[in-house]
């Protein structure tokens, strides 16, 4: 399992899940991110996440394609 960290900018309280997938290259477009999420391919804090714009905050852990991404 690969582990990564994603650091929020100082002016960012959260990042939407669909944007995180795009920024990190797991989704090519917003529509692609939506499909990945709705197909239940993403876990947030060990629970299947189907909310496309779920607000990820510090301490959340996203699991996608065998990679753990901690939001810091």
N, C-alpha and C positions, 0 to 999 in steps of 0.2 A: 504494500500500500504506500502510495506517495503522499507526503504531507507538505502542504504549502500554507503560506500566510498571506492574507490580503489586508493591507493597512488602509483604513479610512483616512481621507484627508482631514485636516484639523477643522475645516468648515463643514464637514459631512457628519451628520448624526447617524445615517444609515445608507445602505445601497440596496436598491431593489434587486431581487433575485435574478430577474431577466437581464438586467444590466451587468451584473457580476458575470453571468455566463458569457455575455458578449465580450466584455473586457478581457476575460481570461482565455478567450478563443474556443470555448466549448460550443458556442452557437455563432453562426455567421450573421444572423439578423435577429431582430426582435421576434419575428414570426417563428423562426427556427427555435429560439429559446422557449417560446410558448409551447411548441410541440414537445420539446424535451421534457418540460415541466409537467404538462398534461398527460404525458405517457408514463408518469410516475417513475422517471429515471433519476430523480434527485431526492436526496434525504437532507433535511435540515434538523440538526440536533437529534439524529437517529430516528426521525419520523418522516414518512413520505410526505412531500410538499407538493401541492397542486395549485397553490396561489401564485400566479405569475409574478405579481409585483410585491411579494412578501418582503417586508422591510427587514434586512439583515443588519444587526447591530453588533458591537464589540462582544466577543464571547461566543457568538453563533458559530457552528461548525457545519459546513456543507459537504456532502459526500456525493460525488459524481464520477462515474467511470473509474472507480477504484482510487480516486484521489480525495483526500480530506483537505478542505480549505478552511482555515480558521480566520475569522474576521477579527482584526486587532485594531 
